[in-house]
Structure formats: structure tokens, C-alpha cells
């Protein structure tokens, strides 16, 4: 290429606009993502810098569309749990205990009464090492079956009087220990709402929050 012609060429770098607004979360219940984009103002030429990414994504959580009738939201929920020893259905614990004070309580409501309590069994499929450091969570071992009770205090009106995070039978969901940092894992829901008089509900391993 003639030298004179080369001098006429100038590198042109790509120029992009500023980012647009973030989109709405792409789900109405559970984990989703939001997107924003920008456009090319000037395309690169003669070996100039290429254009950077024109799309960005970030995670989001949505709850306004969560219903008890939709399979997908139930599968996306995460359960928050406390040790079964704090169950008020087993005994009244009058001690000053931060874990007791953290329990979700509903105001008195004729729809929220003791006969609505239920229990769910799960097979633990994955658990973090932090769960092994607290004796209250020793039953959280891969392959173990644990019982979780949904007490009156944790029933949710907006979820049609069930506990948040109880999941769907045969599907994997996540759990988190409320007072043990980094204790979390996955389990598969088994028996649906066993009889309250069964061993599961008589001596639950955990309670929903």
C-alpha cells in the first residue's frame, strides 16, 4: 500500500451511548434477571477499537406474583428454618431467646388456627459445612430425611395459609438456617402434609419461619 495512502487512513474507535434504564424483573416470583442496553453511536473503522458489550444483566428477586396455585413459584421459593426445639406446638418456651423472637407471628385470625398446622418431610441432597458446626442442625446431612413443621405462627395469609418455602413434592428447593451464618443447602420434598399426630409432627427436626 502506498505510504501516501496510509497517511490518509485514521483509526476510528467504536463509540457507544450511555446505558438505558433497567428493565422490569423477568419473573413475578422468585429469582430472575433484569436487562439494560446501549447503542452504537459510531462504528469502528480502519482497525479501531471494537465495540464493548451492548447488553448488561443483573439478578433480581420478585415476590408480587407468588401464589400457592402456581408450580413454578413454589419450586423457586427458599425455606428459612429454625430448630424444632423452638416449636411452640411441642412446649412453651418462655426463655428470652433471639431465635424465638425472630419467628414470624400472625395476629389473631379466625382463619389462622391450630388445625391448619402441617408437616413436610424432605430428603437432604446438599448441605454446606457450616451446618455441621451447630448441634441444632446436625440432622442436616446428605441423604438424611428431616421433618419440618409449619406452625400457626408462620402461616402466611398472602400464601393462602401455608408456610413460605415448603416447595413441591418431588422437586428440589433450597433451605437456609436463620441463625447459623452460611448454613444452607438443598432438599427434595417427600411426603405431603403427613398427619399432625405422626412422629414427624410430634417431634419435628425444624420449623418454618
Buried (B, 14 or more C-beta within 10 A) or exposed (E): EEEEEEEEEEEBBBEBEEEEEBEEBEBBBBEBEBBBBBEEEEEBEEEBEEBEEEEEEEEBEBEEEBEEEEEBBBBBBBBBBBBBBBBBBBEEEEEEEEBBEEBBEBEEEEEBEEEBBBBBBBBBEEBBEBBBEBEBBEBBEEEBBBBBBBBBBBBBEEBEBBBBBBBBBEEBBBBBBBBBEEBBBBBBBBBEBBEBEEEBBEEBBBBBB
